Amino acid sequence: KVLLTGERALQEEVTQVRRAAASTIQGDVKVAAKAAKKLEKLVADFEATAAADARALEKEIVKDVVNIEKEVERDVFGLRRSSDARR
């Protein structure tokens, strides 16, 4: 009888530990899911910002290239004009 009582007590304790573990796991899963959603939002925000920065940088580069091309044209035409004037 003492063994049966001890076994029942042990089974109850194991059941309580199992329930506590299951509860902890469920809580951890919820926390992990929230963290994953937050991370997804951070990644999406980062990607949007990076894309906007890339577009702005591309516009600046195009603007700089156009200005350089204009300056080169002025220099080349200026050289041609000065060489034509010497003749």
C-alpha positions in Angstrom: 0.0 0.0 0.0 2.9 2.4 0.8 4.4 1.7 -2.6 1.1 2.4 -4.4 0.7 5.7 -2.5 4.3 6.6 -3.4 3.7 5.7 -7.0 0.5 7.8 -7.2 2.3 10.7 -5.6 5.1 10.3 -8.1 2.6 10.1 -11.0 0.9 13.3 -9.8 4.3 15.1 -9.5 5.2 13.9 -13.0 1.9 15.1 -14.3 2.4 18.5 -12.7 5.9 18.8 -14.1 4.6 17.8 -17.6 1.9 20.5 -17.4 4.3 23.1 -16.3 6.7 22.2 -19.1 3.9 22.3 -21.6 2.8 25.7 -20.3 6.3 27.0 -20.5 6.7 25.7 -24.0 3.4 27.3 -25.1 4.6 30.6 -23.6 8.0 30.3 -25.4 6.2 29.6 -28.7 4.1 32.7 -28.2 7.1 34.8 -27.4 9.0 33.4 -30.4 6.0 34.1 -32.7 5.9 37.7 -31.5 9.6 38.1 -32.0 9.4 36.6 -35.5 6.7 39.1 -36.4 8.7 42.0 -35.0 11.7 40.8 -36.9 9.7 40.5 -40.2 8.6 44.1 -39.7 12.1 45.3 -39.0 13.4 43.5 -42.2 10.6 44.9 -44.3 11.3 48.5 -43.0 15.0 48.0 -43.6 14.4 46.8 -47.2 12.0 49.7 -47.9 14.6 52.2 -46.5 17.4 50.5 -48.5 15.4 50.6 -51.7 14.6 54.3 -51.2 18.2 55.1 -50.4 19.3 53.2 -53.6 16.8 55.1 -55.7 18.0 58.4 -54.2 21.6 57.4 -54.8 20.9 56.4 -58.4 19.3 59.8 -59.0 22.3 61.6 -57.6 24.7 59.5 -59.7 22.7 60.2 -62.9 22.7 63.9 -62.0 26.4 63.9 -61.5 27.1 62.0 -64.7 24.9 64.4 -66.7 26.9 67.3 -65.1 30.2 65.7 -65.9 29.1 65.0 -69.5 28.1 68.7 -69.9 31.4 69.8 -68.5 33.3 67.5 -70.8 31.3 68.7 -73.8 32.1 72.3 -72.8 35.8 71.5 -72.5 35.9 69.6 -75.8 33.9 72.3 -77.7 36.0 75.0 -76.0 39.2 73.3 -77.2 37.8 73.0 -80.7 36.8 76.6 -80.8 40.1 77.8 -79.6 42.0 75.6 -82.1 39.6 76.9 -84.9 40.3 80.5 -83.8 44.1 79.9 -84.1 43.8 78.9 -87.7 
